[in-house]
Amino acid sequence: KNQVEQSPQSLIILEGKNCTLQCNYTVSPFSNLRWYKQDTGRGPVSLTIMTFSENTKSNGRYTATLDADTKQSSLHITASQLSDSASYICVVSPLSRRGNTPLVFGKGTRLSVIA
Amino acid sequence: EPEVTQTPSHQVTQMGQEVILRCVPISNHLYFYWYRQILGQKVEFLVSFYNNEISEKSEIFDDQFSVERPDGSNFTLKIRSTKLEDSAMYFCASSEQDYQVGELFFGEGSRLTVL
């Protein structure tokens, strides 16, 4: 069964510190892996999209890595800001012959950045 | 910047009533989706829509649900007879390419409360 597991479930860090969020998935084969940021009560916003052949992708202070062999991805946030407080969701797009297998969402990691 | 817009932002309804949630996707996008998120849980796929027909739907999307693109700009989700367990945030999304490769843009969501 296609699954995406994220850890930790929640995380509290001080403003200015770095952090790394983890994503393990069982989706195989897959087309791409995405990280989304979701503020409370808002829609998810895309941070990065990586194809199965990419190892790393950056978007400002956000850097995502992908190891397709171990089926793991991480999202590293540098120099955190209060506005980084949100849920970060890992999403995997299965590669299917029919081409229409839905995206598989993780439950997200709830990050709180405090002053 | 183009965005997906959703109305209403919040709707409260009695069990058994019909509800219509509306979405205006980004104008040059061809693929449309509805997702839902029950409070504290992960985002779940409901349905995808392309070329004026449903391309994929989940087990959640039963006969009580329907989608329509009535006028070339709006994309609606109808729940015919709401149940308590339909209470959730409903997100509309659109993409220029098929979701397996294209970036999804989510709306801000419509919160549905069924009493």
Interface residues (C-beta under 8 A of the other chain):
Chain A: S31 N32 G41 R42 G43 P44 V45 S46 I49 I89 S93 P94 L95 G99 N100 T101 P102 L103 F105 G106 K107 G108
Chain B: V4 Q41 K42 V43 E44 F45 S48 S55 E56 S58 M89 F91 A93 D98 Y99 Q100 V101 E103 L104 F105 F106 G107 E108 G109 R111
